[in-house]
Amino acid sequence: MRLFPALIAYLLLTNTCLAQPILLEGNLEDWTHTSLVGDTIYEPIMDIEQGVIIRAESRSSASSLNYSHEIDLNVMPILQWQWTAQILPYAMTVNEEGLEQRITDYNEMLPQGDDFVLRVIVSQTPLFSDAKSLHYVWSANQAINSHWAIDANNKVLVVSGEGQTTMKWQTLSRHIQKDWFELFGEHIDAIDDITLMTDSDAIKGHAVGYYGDIRALQGKPLASISKSIHN
């Protein structure tokens, strides 16, 4: 089949408008590293299935990769990403018999257990108030779709885990405006930061996970969805 040049140009333009690349093939050129507690090691590696990905290994650390660019959620409200877990956060302790024991039954909902093998965090920093963040996480022990507050400005939503197979790639798509409204009760027009974080500092443990490509996708903004429901 022969495609005319004008049609080819139209298709290229249409495909470009459908998605905004945020992380592709492990390219961290637009990302910065922020250390909170120690340094989680983030390194591009080759994966047979996914191509170049980011391997994240935390040893009693909590540092992040940050993409600080605004995304208009009225145009591209959907965030799509790929990830998989290898080693869920665990800590080693010595029992009464002097033998090492692996501890995995910590409470992620409490500050002393606030560690996740994989986090994708979306944030908004208003001009005259504190930043707010929504943490999408792979949980070791909480049910998918469960959610809770770290504090008034940070909410956690479990999107992976619950006995799912590790080292099997997942592709997730979340409508940020809908999730934000459900957890914060607020309408949001844009985010200005996306953060990746693998951490194990709270339990002083170890965790390994992998991040693949990330894109912002076009979709119906929350206002349009609400109108269509009520009409």
C-alpha positions as CSV (number, residue, x, y, z in Angstrom):
1,M,0.0,0.0,0.0
2,R,1.3,3.4,-1.0
3,L,1.0,6.3,1.5
4,F,1.1,9.8,0.2
5,P,3.5,12.2,1.9
6,A,0.7,14.4,3.3
7,L,-0.9,11.3,5.0
8,I,2.5,10.2,6.4
9,A,3.0,13.6,7.9
10,Y,-0.5,13.6,9.4
11,L,0.1,10.1,11.0
12,L,3.4,11.2,12.4
13,L,1.9,14.4,13.9
14,T,-1.0,12.4,15.3
15,N,1.2,9.8,17.0
16,T,3.5,12.6,18.4
17,C,0.5,14.3,20.0
18,L,-0.8,11.1,21.6
19,A,2.1,10.6,23.9
20,Q,4.8,12.6,25.7
21,P,7.9,10.6,26.4
22,I,9.2,11.0,30.0
23,L,11.6,8.1,30.3
24,L,12.6,6.1,27.2
25,E,15.2,3.4,26.9
26,G,16.8,4.3,30.3
27,N,17.8,7.8,29.1
28,L,18.2,9.9,32.3
29,E,19.3,13.1,30.6
30,D,16.2,15.0,31.9
31,W,16.3,13.4,35.3
32,T,18.1,14.5,38.5
33,H,19.2,12.4,41.5
34,T,18.1,13.5,45.0
35,S,19.5,11.9,48.1
36,L,17.3,11.7,51.2
37,V,19.0,8.9,53.2
38,G,22.1,7.4,51.6
39,D,22.0,6.6,47.9
40,T,19.8,4.1,46.1
41,I,21.8,3.0,43.0
42,Y,20.0,3.7,39.8
43,E,21.7,2.4,36.7
44,P,20.7,1.7,33.1
45,I,21.0,-1.9,32.1
46,M,20.0,-4.0,29.1
47,D,16.9,-6.2,29.4
48,I,16.2,-8.8,26.8
49,E,12.5,-8.1,26.9
50,Q,12.4,-4.3,27.4
51,G,15.6,-3.0,26.0
52,V,17.4,-0.5,28.2
53,I,15.8,-0.1,31.7
54,I,16.7,1.3,35.1
55,R,17.8,-1.0,37.8
56,A,17.3,0.4,41.3
57,E,19.0,-1.2,44.4
58,S,18.4,0.2,47.9
59,R,20.5,-0.8,50.9
60,S,19.1,1.1,53.9
61,S,18.7,4.1,51.5
62,A,16.1,6.4,50.2
63,S,17.1,8.5,47.2
64,S,15.2,9.3,44.1
65,L,15.2,10.2,40.4
66,N,13.2,13.4,39.6
67,Y,11.7,14.6,36.4
68,S,10.8,18.3,37.0
69,H,8.8,19.3,34.0
70,E,5.1,20.4,34.0
71,I,2.5,18.1,32.4
72,D,-0.9,19.6,31.5
73,L,-3.4,17.0,32.8
74,N,-6.2,18.6,30.9
75,V,-4.4,17.4,27.7
76,M,-2.5,14.3,28.9
77,P,-4.1,13.1,32.2
78,I,-2.9,9.5,31.9
79,L,0.5,8.3,33.1
80,Q,1.7,5.0,31.7
81,W,4.8,3.1,33.0
82,Q,6.4,-0.2,33.1
83,W,8.0,-1.8,36.1
84,T,8.8,-5.1,37.9
85,A,10.2,-6.1,41.3
86,Q,13.0,-8.5,42.0
87,I,13.6,-8.3,45.8
88,L,10.9,-6.9,48.0
89,P,12.1,-4.9,51.0
90,Y,13.4,-7.1,53.8
91,A,15.7,-6.7,56.8
92,M,18.1,-9.1,58.5
93,T,18.1,-9.6,62.2
94,V,19.7,-12.1,64.6
95,N,17.3,-14.3,66.6
96,E,17.7,-15.6,70.2
97,E,19.7,-18.6,68.9
98,G,22.2,-16.3,67.2
99,L,21.0,-17.1,63.7
100,E,20.2,-14.6,61.0
101,Q,16.6,-14.2,60.2
102,R,14.9,-12.4,57.3
103,I,12.1,-10.0,58.4
104,T,9.4,-9.1,55.8
105,D,6.3,-8.6,58.0
106,Y,6.6,-4.9,58.5
107,N,3.7,-2.4,58.3
108,E,4.1,-0.2,55.3
109,M,1.4,2.1,56.6
110,L,3.5,3.2,59.5
111,P,6.6,5.5,59.3
112,Q,8.8,2.6,60.5
113,G,7.7,0.5,57.6
114,D,7.4,3.1,54.9
115,D,9.6,1.3,52.3
116,F,8.7,0.2,48.8
117,V,10.6,-1.7,46.1
118,L,9.0,0.6,43.5
119,R,7.4,4.0,43.7
120,V,6.2,6.4,41.0
121,I,5.3,9.7,42.6
122,V,3.5,12.5,40.9
123,S,3.6,16.0,42.6
124,Q,2.2,19.5,42.4
125,T,3.7,22.5,44.0
126,P,1.3,25.4,44.2
127,L,2.6,29.0,44.4
128,F,1.3,29.7,47.9
129,S,1.1,26.3,49.6
130,D,3.1,23.1,50.3
131,A,3.7,20.5,47.6
132,K,1.3,17.5,47.5
133,S,2.3,14.1,46.2
134,L,0.5,10.9,45.2
135,H,2.6,7.8,45.6
136,Y,1.9,4.8,43.3
137,V,3.6,1.8,44.8
138,W,4.3,-1.9,44.5
139,S,3.4,-3.1,48.0
140,A,4.8,-6.2,49.7
141,N,1.8,-6.8,52.0
142,Q,-1.1,-4.4,51.3
143,A,-4.0,-5.1,48.9
144,I,-4.1,-3.6,45.4
145,N,-6.3,-0.4,45.4
146,S,-5.8,0.1,49.1
147,H,-4.6,3.6,50.0
148,W,-3.6,5.7,53.0
149,A,-2.1,9.0,54.0
150,I,1.6,9.4,55.0
151,D,0.6,12.9,56.0
152,A,-1.9,15.5,54.8
153,N,0.2,16.2,51.7
154,N,1.3,12.7,50.8
155,K,-1.1,9.9,49.8
156,V,-0.2,6.3,48.9
157,L,-2.1,4.2,46.4
158,V,-1.2,0.5,45.9
159,V,-1.2,-0.5,42.2
160,S,0.9,-3.6,42.2
161,G,1.9,-6.4,44.6
162,E,-0.5,-8.6,46.5
163,G,1.3,-11.8,45.6
164,Q,1.9,-10.9,42.0
165,T,4.8,-12.6,40.3
166,T,8.1,-10.8,40.6
167,M,10.4,-10.4,37.6
168,K,7.4,-10.2,35.3
169,W,7.0,-6.9,33.6
170,Q,3.8,-4.9,34.2
171,T,2.4,-2.0,32.2
172,L,0.2,0.3,34.2
173,S,-1.9,3.3,33.1
174,R,-3.4,5.7,35.7
175,H,-5.6,8.7,35.2
176,I,-3.9,11.1,37.5
177,Q,-6.7,13.6,37.8
178,K,-9.2,10.8,38.8
179,D,-6.8,9.3,41.4
180,W,-5.9,12.7,42.8
181,F,-9.6,13.7,43.2
182,E,-10.4,10.4,44.9
183,L,-7.5,10.6,47.4
184,F,-7.2,14.4,47.9
185,G,-10.7,15.5,47.0
186,E,-9.2,18.2,44.7
187,H,-9.2,18.8,41.0
188,I,-5.7,19.2,39.6
189,D,-4.8,20.7,36.2
190,A,-1.1,19.9,36.1
191,I,1.8,18.2,37.8
192,D,5.3,19.6,37.9
193,D,7.3,16.6,39.1
194,I,7.5,12.8,38.6
195,T,9.7,10.9,41.0
196,L,11.0,7.3,41.0
197,M,12.1,5.9,44.3
198,T,13.1,2.5,45.6
199,D,13.8,2.7,49.3
200,S,14.5,0.5,52.4
201,D,15.8,3.1,54.9
202,A,12.9,2.8,57.3
203,I,13.5,-1.0,58.0
204,K,17.2,-0.6,57.3
205,G,17.0,-3.3,54.7
206,H,17.5,-4.2,51.0
207,A,15.3,-4.0,47.9
208,V,15.8,-4.3,44.1
209,G,13.4,-3.2,41.4
210,Y,13.3,-2.2,37.7
211,Y,11.7,0.8,35.9
212,G,10.9,0.7,32.2
213,D,9.5,3.4,29.8
214,I,7.2,6.1,31.1
215,R,4.9,8.2,29.0
216,A,2.1,10.8,29.5
217,L,-0.9,9.9,27.3
218,Q,-3.8,11.9,26.0
219,G,-7.2,11.2,27.4
220,K,-10.4,12.7,28.6
221,P,-9.8,15.2,31.4
222,L,-11.7,14.7,34.6
223,A,-14.1,17.6,33.9
224,S,-15.2,16.0,30.6
225,I,-15.7,12.6,32.3
226,S,-17.8,14.2,35.1
227,K,-20.0,16.1,32.5
228,S,-20.6,12.9,30.5
229,I,-21.6,11.0,33.6
230,H,-24.1,13.7,34.7
231,N,-25.6,14.3,31.2
